Amino acid sequence: MADDAQALRIVIVDDEAPARNRMRDLLADCAGTVPLVVEGEANNGRVALELLSSRPADVVLLDIRMPEMDGIELAQHLQKLEQPPAVIFTTAYDAYAIRAFDVHAVDYLLKPIRAARLREALSRVRSAPPPRPAVLRELQRAARAFLSAQERGKIHLIPAGDIIYLKAELKYVTVRTTQREYLIEESLTRLEQEYAERFVRVHRNCLVARAAIRGFERETGDGVDGGEGHWAVLLEGCDEKIAVSRRQQHIVRELAR
């Protein structure tokens, strides 16, 4: 395969080894007309993020259906890289996905993939921008398994099940786990909608994990929202107490153990 500066740098992401091998064969067939080099391959989203954080690519050939983290979710995390790659999704027949991709002009390859179709997709990839975050959110049918934070050029994956609370502060959201805090640029309201079953709003700027609530405690003195006292949430794995706003007092009755 070509290795000059003009060659497309490609990463293959698929959880099935035969599918990755088949893609390599197809790319070899395309290399005569579309200069390209395969930078690497990954069998899951975590490996793909690590690879692409250290080895930038022009395009990712990304399987949609993978365990733990599907291709749509991985594509969202990839947008936080300093140089996000273009994405071409690969999928077995999925009527929903194909209709959605057609509506949003997101490129995809239908399995079994043909060399001519792959060549066509690669030929226009340099002029195709990375998929827009809003489009990827619309394509995502289930809550993401992970949130992601960018720190010093590296993408950190945060399992949703490890999050104790999400707190909005200025334009960032603080993500708290038992180990540490992360800052992400996301909308707290959108996170509340996405994870409605996992988190509950206790204040206008804070969501807490239902599973992390170990009880409530009545606080005296100056309260939130101008009150003289308030309830606070006690959380597993975190010494910090989160104040419950007057508007959200009903959750104390609903969730108190």
N, C-alpha and C positions, 0 to 999 in steps of 0.2 A: 504494500500500500504506500501511497505517497507520504513523504514526511517533510515537504517543503513548507515554507511559511504560509503559503496560500491554502494548504490542506485544511479541510474541516476537522476539527478535533472532536471526536465522538466518544461518549460513554454509554454503555449498554446497561440497563437496569431491568432485571427480570429474575424472579425467584426460581425459575426452572432452568437448569443447566442446558438441556436440549434446545430450549428456545434461544438462549444466549449463543450457543454454537451455531444454530441456524442463522441468527442475525449476523454473526461474523462472516459466514459464507456468503450471505447476500451482499454485505458491504464489500467483500472482495470482488464480487461480480460488478459492483457499481464503481469501483475505484478507477477503472479505465476512463470513465467519462466525468466523474466527480472526484477530484483529488481529496483524499481523506486519510486520516490516521485514527485508529482506535486507541484512545488514551487508557482505557481500562473498562472493567465491568464490575457490577455489584449485584448481589443476590437479595439485598433488602435495602430499606431506606436509610438505616444508620450507616451502613458501609458506603452507600452512594454519597451521603453528605460529607463523610470524612474524606472520601476520594476527591470530590469536587472542591472541597475547601483548600486542598493542597495542590490540586492539579486542574486548573480551569479548563473548561471545554466550551466549544461553540454550540453543541447540540447534545441533548440527552434523549436517547430512545428509551421510553419509559413505559413499562407494563403497568396497566391500571390495577389489576387484581393481584395484590400481594398480601400476605399475612402481616399482622401487626400494624403496618402503615401502608395504605394503598397509594397508587401513583398520583392521584389528585392531591392528596395531602402532601406527599413529598414535593410536588411541584410548588406548593405554597411555601414550604420551608426554603426551597432553592432560591426564591425571590429575594431572600435576605443576604445572599452572597454578594460580594462587591461587584462581580461580573456575572450576573445571572445568565445561564445558558438558554438558548431556545429549547423548546420541548416538543417532541413528537411522541404522542401517546400511541401505544400498541395495545390492541384489545381483541379478544374473541368477540363474536357477535353479541352486542349489548344494545338493544334498541334505544334505551334511555340515553346512554352515553353518546351514541351516534347522532341522535336528534339534537342533543345539547351541543355537541361539538359543531355540528353544521350551523346551528343558530349563532354561535359565538365565533365562528371562523377559527376554531382551534384545530390544528392539524392532528390527524390520527392515521394509523395504519391498521387495517383490519386483518386479523390472522385467519388463514395462513397468508403471510405477507409475500407479495410478488416483487421481484427485483425492479421491474419497471416502475411500480408505484413508489418503492423506496427511493429510487433515483429521482423521481419527480419531486418528492418531498424534500430531499436533500438539496436539490438544485435551487430551491427558493428560500432556504433556511436563513441565509445571511440577511435577507431583506425583511424577515419576519421578526417582529419584536417578541420578547418573552411574554407569555400569557399574562394578562392583567390580573392583579389580586382579586378584584371584584368578580371577574369571570370565574376564577378558580373557586371562589366561595360559593358561587351559584352551582357549580358542578359538583361540589362536595355534598353528598347525600346524608352523611352521618357526622357526628361530632368527631373532630380530630383526636387521634390517640395521644398526640403530643402538642405542646406549644413550643415555640423556639425563640431563643434570644441570641442576638449577635453581640459578641464581645471580642475585641481585638482581632477582628477578621475571622473569627471562628463561630460556627453555629452550634449552640448548645440545645439539645432536645430535652424537654421537660415533660415526663409522663404526666398525663392529666390526673391519673390516680394518686400521684405524689403531692399534688398541690393542696395546701391548707387554706390559703385565701388569695384573692385577687383584689388589689387596692389601687384605685385610680389616683394618680398624683401628677398634676399638670398634664402634659401630653403623653405621659407614660403610664403603664400599669405595672405595679410591683407584683411579682409572682413569688409567693412564699412557700417553700417546702421545709421539711424538717432539717435539711442540710444548710440551706442558704436562701438568699433572695436573688431574683433576676429582674431586669427591666425589659419590658417589651413595648412596642408601639402598636397597640390595638385598642379598639373601642370596648369599654367595659359593658356597654349595653349590648353590643354584638356578642361578646363572650357569654353574657347572661342568656341570650337567646340560644346560642349554640349548645351550652351546657346546662340547660334548664333543669335536667334531672339530677345533676351532680352538685350544683351550687345554689345557694339561696342568698338573696340580697338582705343584708342586715343594716345597711346605711346607703345613702345615695352614692357613696364612693367605694363601697366594699361588698364583695361577694365572698362567702365562706363555704367550704366544702361540707355538705351535710354529714358525711361520714366522719369528719374531724371534730364535730361538735360533741363535747363531753358534758356540757351543762351551761347554766347561766348563773350570773351572780349580780345581785343588786348593788349598785355603786351609789354612794352618797356624795353630796357636794354638787358643784357645777356640772350639769349634764350637757349632753349634746342637744343641739337645736334649741338652746335657751332654757332647757328644763332644769329643775333643782336636783334631779337624780335620774339615774338611767340603769338599764340592764346592760350587762356586758357578756359577750360570748366567751366561754372557756374552751380552749382548743387542745386536742391531742397533739403532742409533738411540738408544742409552741407555748412559751410562757406568756406571750403577749395576749392581752385581753382586747377584744374588739367591741367597741361601743355599739349598741343597738339604737337606731334613731327612733324618735317618737312615732314616726309613720310606720315603722316596721315592728312595733311592740308585739303585734299579733303572733310573730313567729316564736316568741317565748312560750306562749300557750301551746302552739302547734308542735314545737320541736323539743320542749323540755322533757328530759328523761326522768 
